[in-house]
Amino acid sequence: MRLMKRNFHVIAMDLRRHGLSGKPHDSSKYGIEIVQEAVRSLHHLNIDKARVFGYSLAGFIALKMACTVSQRV
């Protein structure tokens, strides 16, 4: 990530059930909801278009964003 910070503004998400984030038991708080939350975060930060990537679950989120909101990714 340090190398990326040299050329890009980096925003790292603390995904649910990872790190210090919440760990809800309600299954509706996962899946596409996490993707929609990432899109809402871009909107909140006034970011029209972003390069997104991830590993494992974050990779799923990046791919789903590319499929559902391609104009922003």
Steps between C-alpha positions, in 0.01 A plus 500: 500500500790735565599485134148585391488801731780656298278537193143467623268616773441171685181422692499167683175359635474303822250242379236356728622211712860607433727725702322741733173510306166380630409135480124487442326162494230613254583347160341796319797711616736304272527418130366771272443731801878529547534592131228763535671635810824541305312692230334719765846568643621623161196726478553630854864579420402673171698250294346464156727222375752276673739216439391216726667172579510246773599156612252232604176667616628842393564353154136394484396853595725654233366266229139554602554876495644472150189307391238715671640854494752483215469874440662558843771236475 
